[in-house]
Amino acid sequence: MTPPKMLEDALVSAGRRLGHDLSRAVIVGFILLSGTGLVVSLATNDRDNTDGDTRSGMTLHTDAATGCEYLSTKGGMTPRLTASGQQRGCR
């Protein structure tokens, strides 16, 4: 085999290995990112104490100055009341 042919074969072989390694790295990276996303989504719990067995769709707000709690939906906001009818959380 002539030296130019040997060099060509070595370069082709190196290119194939590089292509295979790069493909493997992309696939492993995709799997790791997907797995990380899955773990984060399972670990993130966007429920709060306004929810029962299912998500209520309400958002809990607390007035920083007074401590009073309010519940909001897309339709508006209302004071959060205790079972006895008092506004919850007020100082």
Secondary structure, DSSP 8 states (H G I E B T S, - for coil): --HHHHHHHHHHHHHHHHHHHHHHHHHHHHHHHHHHHHHHHHH-----TT-SSS----EEEE-TTT--EEEEETTEEEE-B-TTS-BTT--
